[in-house]
Amino acid sequence: MHEGEFWDWWRAHNWIFAEPPIRQVKAVEAGELADDHTLIIKVPLETSLAITTRQFKRLVKPQIKGGAPEVAKPGEVSSGNEAYPLCIT
């Protein structure tokens, strides 16, 4: 392979090696439904953040398949567990 060929190929194909974007917690749009990887919940906005966080964890933890995502330590390979994103209303 010549020097220029790799970089031409890389610019055209580097997306093959990209991680998929992480879905963000967001407000649900009217008519939007949950799927196998989403949980729609209501969050009272007058409650303190500390209480809301505790309630959120209590509600969501049993719904997450496989528990919390594992983070590989340097030199280790990730287990492949994924966190499942949530939509909050």
DAGIGI-V59084 format. One record per residue. N is the residue number from 1. RES is the residue in one small letter. BURIAL is b if it has 24 or more other C-alpha atoms within 12 Angstrom, else e. Layout:
# DAGIGI-V59084
[[N;RES;BURIAL] [N;RES;BURIAL]]
This chain:
# DAGIGI-V59084
[[1;m;e] [2;h;e] [3;e;e] [4;g;e] [5;e;e] [6;f;e] [7;w;e] [8;d;e] [9;w;e] [10;w;e] [11;r;e] [12;a;e] [13;h;e] [14;n;e] [15;w;e] [16;i;e] [17;f;e] [18;a;e] [19;e;e] [20;p;e] [21;p;e] [22;i;e] [23;r;e] [24;q;e] [25;v;e] [26;k;e] [27;a;e] [28;v;e] [29;e;e] [30;a;e] [31;g;e] [32;e;e] [33;l;e] [34;a;e] [35;d;e] [36;d;e] [37;h;e] [38;t;b] [39;l;b] [40;i;b] [41;i;e] [42;k;e] [43;v;e] [44;p;e] [45;l;e] [46;e;e] [47;t;e] [48;s;e] [49;l;e] [50;a;e] [51;i;e] [52;t;e] [53;t;e] [54;r;e] [55;q;e] [56;f;b] [57;k;e] [58;r;e] [59;l;e] [60;v;b] [61;k;e] [62;p;e] [63;q;e] [64;i;e] [65;k;e] [66;g;e] [67;g;e] [68;a;e] [69;p;e] [70;e;e] [71;v;e] [72;a;e] [73;k;e] [74;p;e] [75;g;e] [76;e;e] [77;v;e] [78;s;e] [79;s;e] [80;g;e] [81;n;e] [82;e;e] [83;a;e] [84;y;b] [85;p;b] [86;l;b] [87;c;b] [88;i;b] [89;t;e]]
